[in-house]
Amino acid sequence: MKSIPSFNKIIEESIIKNWDADALTDYKGCTFQYKDVARKIEKIHILFEHSGVERGDKIALCGRNSSNWAVALLATLTYGAVAVPILHEFTAEQIHNIVNHSEAKLLFVGDVVATQIDTTKMPDLEGIVYLPDTSLVVSRTEKLTYAREHLNEIFGQKYPKYFRTEHVKYYTEQDPDELALINYTSGTTGFSKGVMIPYRAMWSNLNFAFEVLGEHMPSNSKTISILPMAHMYGMAFEFIFEFCHGCHIFFLTRMPSPAIIAQAFADIKPSIVIAVPLIIEKIIRKRVFPIVQNNRMRLLLNMPVINKKVKQKICEQVINAFGGNFYEVIIGGAAFNQEVEKFMKSIDFPVTVGYGATECAPIITYADYKDFIPGSCGKAVGNMEVKIASPDPENIPGEIYARGLNVMLGYYKNEEATNEVLDKDGWYHTGDLGTMDSEGNVFIKGRSKNMLLGSSGQNIYPEEIEDKLNSMAMVTESLIIQEGEKLVGLVYPDFEEAKNMGFTDTDLENIMEQNRQELNTTLPAYSQLSSIKLHKEEFEKTPKKSIKRFLYQNAAS
């Protein structure tokens, strides 16, 4: 294996180098400088040490994004313990299951989670620590109780004068294949697995970000953390890279609605925007499309002489909607709507799409926006190789395989599931279908598990139909399901717009029927929709904002 630097050493060096700089801010709340983070990490290390936490012990974290969440994660990794981040939106039962399955010794919880969980359902936990102030919600050992009650006293004895850069000494001797964290993902299949991420994968993702983004971002850049840090995409590219690069990270601690996100972009002016498609699409549809889709603007865009100037003006407005100070917008986590992507490329907006999986911590493919081919998700990143399991990878979709430093060790305590996706040659079988052009650009066609079979055995990729349907009148989101041999579209309409327009459910049904007829003219006979049915509420999503398809298989009946 190639020589891999110590991941924890990079964290240590960033703290020392950026000692007096701002590090973490809860948006509209308090700010920690790098030296404050170091001091807080040290106190958590003392808590670990004096309560009997050893290297390799599991430490679970469950709470909304916040500076204190970030500190607890850094403290866990730099101590040599194994972090188990848990999405705060999981149900109490799911949290209990993950804590128990991972054999976590301690659990850090945020304010909301603290009121939801049942401590009796997690009998093997030694303690629960409250993230906002590291107080103990529950302590089941005298050592932990003593360590917390005497924490400031022990810290004062250890550092009688003051805590300085020379005191920052972390666990940096880890083996590249040593387990760093276990990331549980609900996935779209409904079955949660614990993905074992080694230090080599953490370092490789960090190194990728340094190489492709480092030069475009000054070390004192401001950035925003929108995505849940309990998910690898948000953790790796909205927190760990920025922290190790000396950036100032702002956490949107509340549920980030489009209005809050738009305000944060205007206030913070981030130097990079990392997002899932849903966030970008909502901003474009609500704030940009109404401006550019009126008759006057359409007329101007059809005049070749001034078309370029108009597009430049529109691009400036869209850039300003995201703060006006970023290098590029990186989309990942789910499929990007083709209409929105096409529009953004048509105005030369700096957007690109990457592709990854929790099992690769998470990045697999990426291209800088200047090299990005619309419809693709870039090429294999450094330290990774990608192939398509197809006799004709350019034209016939096949399963996407990935191999390299980013690939997980396997699923925790689940050898059977591990063997299903990791073959003897080290290839991770993603379960996604795609093609690859001669330049190595990968084009996602859908999930192999989602693929439907037509009446004569034709392959139908529901995501491709949904992408078209989502661009039609009054459609917010959609899901294509199979009823016998027929395809049915479930649509969650734009009820807010319908209310503004005075539309009834009957009006919406008529609009959807028009949409269906129009959509079917663009589809081969075997993949045309027999009907569209209205769905009264948003579809349930995974952490990556993918619809949980398995919940809706019988929804049309």
WODAPE-V9643 format. One record per residue. RES is the residue in one small letter. NEAR is the number of other C-alpha atoms within 8 Angstrom. D_LAST is the distance of its C-alpha to the last C-alpha in whole Angstrom. Layout:
res:RES near:NEAR d_last:D_LAST
res:RES near:NEAR d_last:D_LAST
This chain:
res:m near:2 d_last:54
res:k near:3 d_last:55
res:s near:4 d_last:57
res:i near:7 d_last:54
res:p near:6 d_last:56
res:s near:11 d_last:55
res:f near:11 d_last:52
res:n near:11 d_last:53
res:k near:11 d_last:56
res:i near:9 d_last:55
res:i near:10 d_last:53
res:e near:11 d_last:57
res:e near:8 d_last:59
res:s near:12 d_last:56
res:i near:13 d_last:57
res:i near:11 d_last:61
res:k near:6 d_last:61
res:n near:9 d_last:59
res:w near:10 d_last:61
res:d near:7 d_last:61
res:a near:10 d_last:58
res:d near:10 d_last:55
res:a near:14 d_last:52
res:l near:13 d_last:49
res:t near:15 d_last:48
res:d near:13 d_last:46
res:y near:10 d_last:45
res:k near:5 d_last:47
res:g near:6 d_last:48
res:c near:7 d_last:51
res:t near:9 d_last:52
res:f near:12 d_last:53
res:q near:12 d_last:56
res:y near:15 d_last:56
res:k near:12 d_last:59
res:d near:8 d_last:57
res:v near:11 d_last:54
res:a near:10 d_last:57
res:r near:9 d_last:58
res:k near:9 d_last:55
res:i near:12 d_last:54
res:e near:9 d_last:57
res:k near:11 d_last:57
res:i near:10 d_last:53
res:h near:11 d_last:55
res:i near:12 d_last:58
res:l near:12 d_last:55
res:f near:10 d_last:54
res:e near:9 d_last:57
res:h near:10 d_last:58
res:s near:10 d_last:55
res:g near:8 d_last:55
res:v near:10 d_last:53
res:e near:9 d_last:53
res:r near:8 d_last:52
res:g near:8 d_last:49
res:d near:10 d_last:48
res:k near:13 d_last:44
res:i near:14 d_last:44
res:a near:14 d_last:41
res:l near:14 d_last:40
res:c near:14 d_last:37
res:g near:15 d_last:38
res:r near:11 d_last:37
res:n near:12 d_last:39
res:s near:11 d_last:43
res:s near:11 d_last:46
res:n near:8 d_last:47
res:w near:13 d_last:43
res:a near:10 d_last:45
res:v near:11 d_last:48
res:a near:13 d_last:47
res:l near:10 d_last:45
res:l near:9 d_last:49
res:a near:12 d_last:50
res:t near:13 d_last:48
res:l near:12 d_last:49
res:t near:11 d_last:52
res:y near:10 d_last:53
res:g near:12 d_last:52
res:a near:15 d_last:49
res:v near:15 d_last:45
res:a near:14 d_last:43
res:v near:14 d_last:39
res:p near:14 d_last:38
res:i near:14 d_last:34
res:l near:12 d_last:32
res:h near:9 d_last:33
res:e near:4 d_last:29
res:f near:9 d_last:28
res:t near:6 d_last:28
res:a near:9 d_last:31
res:e near:8 d_last:29
res:q near:8 d_last:29
res:i near:11 d_last:32
res:h near:12 d_last:34
res:n near:8 d_last:32
res:i near:10 d_last:34
res:v near:12 d_last:37
res:n near:10 d_last:37
res:h near:7 d_last:36
res:s near:11 d_last:39
res:e near:9 d_last:41
res:a near:15 d_last:42
res:k near:13 d_last:46
res:l near:12 d_last:45
res:l near:14 d_last:42
res:f near:14 d_last:43
res:v near:13 d_last:41
res:g near:13 d_last:40
res:d near:10 d_last:41
res:v near:7 d_last:37
res:v near:11 d_last:36
res:a near:10 d_last:39
res:t near:6 d_last:38
res:q near:7 d_last:34
res:i near:10 d_last:35
res:d near:8 d_last:37
res:t near:7 d_last:40
res:t near:5 d_last:40
res:k near:6 d_last:37
res:m near:10 d_last:39
res:p near:6 d_last:42
res:d near:8 d_last:44
res:l near:12 d_last:44
res:e near:10 d_last:48
res:g near:14 d_last:47
res:i near:13 d_last:45
res:v near:13 d_last:46
res:y near:14 d_last:46
res:l near:14 d_last:45
res:p near:7 d_last:47
res:d near:5 d_last:50
res:t near:7 d_last:50
res:s near:8 d_last:51
res:l near:11 d_last:49
res:v near:9 d_last:46
res:v near:8 d_last:47
res:s near:11 d_last:50
res:r near:8 d_last:50
res:t near:9 d_last:53
res:e near:7 d_last:57
res:k near:9 d_last:57
res:l near:15 d_last:54
res:t near:10 d_last:56
res:y near:8 d_last:59
res:a near:12 d_last:58
res:r near:10 d_last:56
res:e near:6 d_last:59
res:h near:8 d_last:61
res:l near:11 d_last:59
res:n near:7 d_last:62
res:e near:7 d_last:65
res:i near:9 d_last:64
res:f near:10 d_last:63
res:g near:9 d_last:66
res:q near:7 d_last:68
res:k near:6 d_last:67
res:y near:8 d_last:68
res:p near:6 d_last:70
res:k near:5 d_last:71
res:y near:5 d_last:68
res:f near:7 d_last:65
res:r near:6 d_last:66
res:t near:8 d_last:64
res:e near:5 d_last:66
res:h near:6 d_last:65
res:v near:9 d_last:61
res:k near:6 d_last:61
res:y near:9 d_last:58
res:y near:10 d_last:56
res:t near:9 d_last:57
res:e near:5 d_last:58
res:q near:9 d_last:54
res:d near:6 d_last:53
res:p near:9 d_last:51
res:d near:8 d_last:49
res:e near:9 d_last:49
res:l near:11 d_last:46
res:a near:14 d_last:45
res:l near:11 d_last:42
res:i near:15 d_last:39
res:n near:15 d_last:36
res:y near:12 d_last:32
res:t near:11 d_last:29
res:s near:11 d_last:26
res:g near:9 d_last:25
res:t near:11 d_last:21
res:t near:8 d_last:21
res:g near:8 d_last:21
res:f near:7 d_last:24
res:s near:8 d_last:27
res:k near:10 d_last:30
res:g near:11 d_last:34
res:v near:15 d_last:35
res:m near:15 d_last:39
res:i near:17 d_last:41
res:p near:14 d_last:45
res:y near:14 d_last:47
res:r near:13 d_last:48
res:a near:14 d_last:44
res:m near:14 d_last:45
res:w near:12 d_last:48
res:s near:11 d_last:47
res:n near:13 d_last:44
res:l near:11 d_last:47
res:n near:8 d_last:49
res:f near:10 d_last:47
res:a near:11 d_last:47
res:f near:11 d_last:50
res:e near:8 d_last:51
res:v near:8 d_last:48
res:l near:8 d_last:48
res:g near:10 d_last:52
res:e near:8 d_last:54
res:h near:6 d_last:52
res:m near:10 d_last:52
res:p near:8 d_last:55
res:s near:7 d_last:55
res:n near:8 d_last:55
res:s near:11 d_last:52
res:k near:12 d_last:50
res:t near:16 d_last:46
res:i near:14 d_last:43
res:s near:14 d_last:40
res:i near:11 d_last:37
res:l near:10 d_last:35
res:p near:12 d_last:34
res:m near:13 d_last:37
res:a near:12 d_last:36
res:h near:15 d_last:34
res:m near:11 d_last:36
res:y near:15 d_last:36
res:g near:14 d_last:37
res:m near:12 d_last:40
res:a near:14 d_last:41
res:f near:11 d_last:41
res:e near:16 d_last:41
res:f near:13 d_last:44
res:i near:10 d_last:46
res:f near:12 d_last:47
res:e near:13 d_last:48
res:f near:13 d_last:50
res:c near:11 d_last:51
res:h near:10 d_last:52
res:g near:14 d_last:54
res:c near:15 d_last:52
res:h near:15 d_last:51
res:i near:14 d_last:47
res:f near:12 d_last:45
res:f near:14 d_last:42
res:l near:13 d_last:40
res:t near:10 d_last:39
res:r near:5 d_last:37
res:m near:5 d_last:33
res:p near:10 d_last:34
res:s near:6 d_last:33
res:p near:9 d_last:33
res:a near:7 d_last:36
res:i near:8 d_last:38
res:i near:10 d_last:38
res:a near:11 d_last:39
res:q near:8 d_last:42
res:a near:11 d_last:43
res:f near:13 d_last:43
res:a near:11 d_last:46
res:d near:7 d_last:47
res:i near:10 d_last:48
res:k near:14 d_last:48
res:p near:14 d_last:46
res:s near:11 d_last:48
res:i near:11 d_last:45
res:v near:12 d_last:41
res:i near:10 d_last:38
res:a near:12 d_last:35
res:v near:13 d_last:31
res:p near:13 d_last:30
res:l near:7 d_last:28
res:i near:9 d_last:31
res:i near:9 d_last:33
res:e near:10 d_last:30
res:k near:9 d_last:30
res:i near:11 d_last:34
res:i near:11 d_last:34
res:r near:9 d_last:31
res:k near:8 d_last:33
res:r near:8 d_last:36
res:v near:10 d_last:37
res:f near:9 d_last:35
res:p near:9 d_last:36
res:i near:8 d_last:39
res:v near:9 d_last:39
res:q near:8 d_last:37
res:n near:8 d_last:39
res:n near:6 d_last:41
res:r near:6 d_last:44
res:m near:10 d_last:43
res:r near:10 d_last:41
res:l near:8 d_last:45
res:l near:10 d_last:47
res:l near:11 d_last:45
res:n near:7 d_last:45
res:m near:8 d_last:49
res:p near:7 d_last:50
res:v near:5 d_last:53
res:i near:9 d_last:52
res:n near:11 d_last:48
res:k near:8 d_last:50
res:k near:7 d_last:51
res:v near:10 d_last:48
res:k near:11 d_last:46
res:q near:10 d_last:48
res:k near:8 d_last:48
res:i near:10 d_last:44
res:c near:11 d_last:44
res:e near:9 d_last:47
res:q near:8 d_last:45
res:v near:11 d_last:42
res:i near:11 d_last:44
res:n near:9 d_last:45
res:a near:10 d_last:42
res:f near:14 d_last:42
res:g near:13 d_last:45
res:g near:9 d_last:48
res:n near:10 d_last:49
res:f near:12 d_last:47
res:y near:9 d_last:47
res:e near:10 d_last:44
res:v near:12 d_last:40
res:i near:11 d_last:38
res:i near:13 d_last:35
res:g near:15 d_last:33
res:g near:13 d_last:30
res:a near:9 d_last:27
res:a near:6 d_last:27
res:f near:10 d_last:29
res:n near:11 d_last:28
res:q near:9 d_last:30
res:e near:8 d_last:30
res:v near:10 d_last:32
res:e near:11 d_last:34
res:k near:9 d_last:35
res:f near:8 d_last:36
res:m near:11 d_last:38
res:k near:11 d_last:40
res:s near:8 d_last:41
res:i near:10 d_last:43
res:d near:8 d_last:44
res:f near:10 d_last:43
res:p near:11 d_last:43
res:v near:11 d_last:40
res:t near:14 d_last:39
res:v near:14 d_last:36
res:g near:14 d_last:36
res:y near:12 d_last:34
res:g near:12 d_last:34
res:a near:11 d_last:33
res:t near:12 d_last:34
res:e near:12 d_last:35
res:c near:13 d_last:38
res:a near:17 d_last:39
res:p near:13 d_last:37
res:i near:14 d_last:38
res:i near:15 d_last:38
res:t near:13 d_last:39
res:y near:14 d_last:40
res:a near:13 d_last:43
res:d near:8 d_last:45
res:y near:9 d_last:43
res:k near:6 d_last:47
res:d near:6 d_last:45
res:f near:12 d_last:42
res:i near:8 d_last:40
res:p near:7 d_last:37
res:g near:7 d_last:34
res:s near:11 d_last:35
res:c near:17 d_last:36
res:g near:15 d_last:39
res:k near:10 d_last:41
res:a near:12 d_last:42
res:v near:11 d_last:44
res:g near:5 d_last:47
res:n near:8 d_last:47
res:m near:12 d_last:44
res:e near:9 d_last:43
res:v near:10 d_last:40
res:k near:8 d_last:39
res:i near:13 d_last:36
res:a near:9 d_last:36
res:s near:9 d_last:36
res:p near:5 d_last:38
res:d near:7 d_last:38
res:p near:14 d_last:37
res:e near:9 d_last:38
res:n near:6 d_last:36
res:i near:9 d_last:33
res:p near:13 d_last:31
res:g near:11 d_last:32
res:e near:14 d_last:31
res:i near:14 d_last:33
res:y near:12 d_last:36
res:a near:14 d_last:38
res:r near:12 d_last:42
res:g near:9 d_last:44
res:l near:9 d_last:46
res:n near:18 d_last:42
res:v near:13 d_last:40
res:m near:12 d_last:40
res:l near:9 d_last:41
res:g near:11 d_last:38
res:y near:12 d_last:36
res:y near:11 d_last:37
res:k near:4 d_last:38
res:n near:9 d_last:35
res:e near:9 d_last:37
res:e near:6 d_last:34
res:a near:8 d_last:32
res:t near:10 d_last:35
res:n near:8 d_last:36
res:e near:7 d_last:33
res:v near:10 d_last:33
res:l near:11 d_last:37
res:d near:10 d_last:39
res:k near:5 d_last:43
res:d near:4 d_last:44
res:g near:8 d_last:43
res:w near:11 d_last:40
res:y near:11 d_last:37
res:h near:11 d_last:33
res:t near:10 d_last:31
res:g near:9 d_last:28
res:d near:11 d_last:28
res:l near:13 d_last:28
res:g near:15 d_last:31
res:t near:15 d_last:34
res:m near:13 d_last:38
res:d near:9 d_last:40
res:s near:6 d_last:44
res:e near:5 d_last:45
res:g near:9 d_last:42
res:n near:13 d_last:40
res:v near:13 d_last:36
res:f near:10 d_last:33
res:i near:10 d_last:30
res:k near:12 d_last:27
res:g near:13 d_last:24
res:r near:10 d_last:24
res:s near:9 d_last:24
res:k near:5 d_last:21
res:n near:8 d_last:19
res:m near:11 d_last:20
res:l near:9 d_last:18
res:l near:9 d_last:19
res:g near:11 d_last:19
res:s near:7 d_last:19
res:s near:5 d_last:23
res:g near:6 d_last:23
res:q near:8 d_last:23
res:n near:8 d_last:23
res:i near:9 d_last:20
res:y near:12 d_last:21
res:p near:13 d_last:18
res:e near:9 d_last:21
res:e near:9 d_last:23
res:i near:9 d_last:20
res:e near:12 d_last:19
res:d near:10 d_last:23
res:k near:11 d_last:23
res:l near:11 d_last:21
res:n near:11 d_last:22
res:s near:9 d_last:25
res:m near:8 d_last:24
res:a near:7 d_last:24
res:m near:10 d_last:23
res:v near:13 d_last:21
res:t near:9 d_last:22
res:e near:10 d_last:19
res:s near:12 d_last:16
res:l near:10 d_last:14
res:i near:12 d_last:13
res:i near:12 d_last:11
res:q near:10 d_last:10
res:e near:10 d_last:8
res:g near:4 d_last:11
res:e near:7 d_last:13
res:k near:8 d_last:12
res:l near:13 d_last:12
res:v near:14 d_last:10
res:g near:12 d_last:12
res:l near:13 d_last:11
res:v near:13 d_last:14
res:y near:14 d_last:16
res:p near:12 d_last:19
res:d near:9 d_last:23
res:f near:6 d_last:23
res:e near:6 d_last:26
res:e near:8 d_last:27
res:a near:12 d_last:25
res:k near:8 d_last:27
res:n near:7 d_last:30
res:m near:6 d_last:30
res:g near:6 d_last:29
res:f near:10 d_last:25
res:t near:7 d_last:23
res:d near:6 d_last:19
res:t near:7 d_last:19
res:d near:8 d_last:22
res:l near:12 d_last:20
res:e near:10 d_last:17
res:n near:8 d_last:20
res:i near:10 d_last:21
res:m near:10 d_last:18
res:e near:10 d_last:18
res:q near:8 d_last:22
res:n near:11 d_last:21
res:r near:11 d_last:18
res:q near:8 d_last:21
res:e near:8 d_last:24
res:l near:11 d_last:22
res:n near:11 d_last:21
res:t near:7 d_last:25
res:t near:6 d_last:26
res:l near:8 d_last:24
res:p near:8 d_last:24
res:a near:6 d_last:22
res:y near:7 d_last:21
res:s near:9 d_last:19
res:q near:10 d_last:18
res:l near:11 d_last:15
res:s near:7 d_last:13
res:s near:9 d_last:12
res:i near:12 d_last:12
res:k near:10 d_last:10
res:l near:9 d_last:12
res:h near:9 d_last:12
res:k near:6 d_last:15
res:e near:5 d_last:17
res:e near:7 d_last:18
res:f near:7 d_last:17
res:e near:6 d_last:18
res:k near:9 d_last:21
res:t near:11 d_last:24
res:p near:10 d_last:28
res:k near:9 d_last:28
res:k near:10 d_last:25
res:s near:10 d_last:23
res:i near:9 d_last:19
res:k near:14 d_last:18
res:r near:9 d_last:15
res:f near:8 d_last:15
res:l near:6 d_last:13
res:y near:9 d_last:10
res:q near:9 d_last:9
res:n near:7 d_last:6
res:a near:5 d_last:6
res:a near:10 d_last:4
res:s near:4 d_last:0
